[in-house]
Amino acid sequence: MENEFAITFDDKIDCTAHKLISGQRIRIHNDFIPGMETHRLLIQLNRGWIDENGGMLMLFNSTDPNDLGKIYRPIHNSVFAFEISAKSNHAVSTIKGGERFTLVYSFYRNRE
């Protein structure tokens, strides 16, 4: 992550496991809290996932849910990393089948 983003991170790293089931979704948000985590790494663990299951990672150009920029499938063993900011608007579309698993690593920029 440090090489990818060309910065130094603090030694603190948080890890969370997400499980979404049918009918669940994550609405548009940006994760930005000043002084908190600055970067995120998502690892998808969804063997056999098909598009009909939903659960797409959606990136937005603004806070408007109609301003969709990109969509990423939650492909098994895929990774997505991004810098958290007031403009890192993203969401997960409704799960229509199966269970969607993601490991979420949060990194903190070294402030020294």
N, C-alpha and C positions, 0 to 999 in steps of 0.2 A: 504494500500500500504506500509506503514512503517513497519508493522508487516511482510508482505510477503517478503520484500526485506531486512529487518533488518537494516534499516538506518533511519535517520530523514530527513524529507523534509522541505523546506522553506514554509512559509505561502502562497506563490504565487502558484496558479494553473490556467492553461489556459484550456479553453474548446472550441472546434471547432466542428461544425456539418458538416459532409461530405455527399454529395449526388452524387452518380455516376449513370449515365443513360446509356442506350444501346450505345455501341461503345466506351465508355470511359474505361480507365484503369489507373493504377498508375505503372510506370516503377520502376525497381529495384533501391533502394536508402537506406540510413541508418539513416537519420535524424540527424546525428552527427554534432553539431556545438559547439566547445569548449566554456565553460562558459555559455551555454544555458541549456535548459531542459535536464534532465538526465534519465527520465523514462516516459513511456507512458502506458495509459490504454485505450483500445478500447472496446466500448460497441456496439454490433450489434443490430439494430432495423429493422429486415427484416422478418416480419411475412409471413409465407408461402413460403419462399425462397426454390428453388429447384436447384440441381446441374447444370441443363441445363442452368440456368441463368448466370453461370459464377461467376465472382466477388470473387474468392477464395483469401484468404490471403496466400501468399507464402513466406516462410522463406528460405533464401539461405545460404549456407556454405561459400560463397565468393562473390565477385562482378560479377562472371561469371553467366549469366542467365541460363546456363545449369547445374549449381551446386545446384540444388534444394534440400533442406533438408526436409521440411515438408510443408503440405498444410492444411489449416483450412477453414472449411465452415463458411460462415457468418450467422450462426444460430441465429434466433431471441432470444434476451435476453442473448446471450452468451457474455463472457468477455475474453479478452486476454491482458495480461500485460507483458511488457518487459523493460529491461534496454537499453537505447540508447547508442550505442558505434560506433566506426568506423567499427565494425564487425556485427552490427545488420541489415544486408541486408535483405530487404523485398520488396514486391510488391503486387499489386492486379491485378488478371487476368481480361481480358476484360469482360465487362458486355454484355451479349448476350440477356437479357430480363429482364424486370422489372426495378425497381430503388433500389439501394443499399444505405442504410443509416447507418452511423456510428457516434457515439459520440466519440471524441478523447480528452482525458484528458492528459495534459502534466504537469509533476511534476519536481521540481527543488531540487536537493540535497542541504541540509543545509550545507553551507561551513564553518560555525563557529565551 
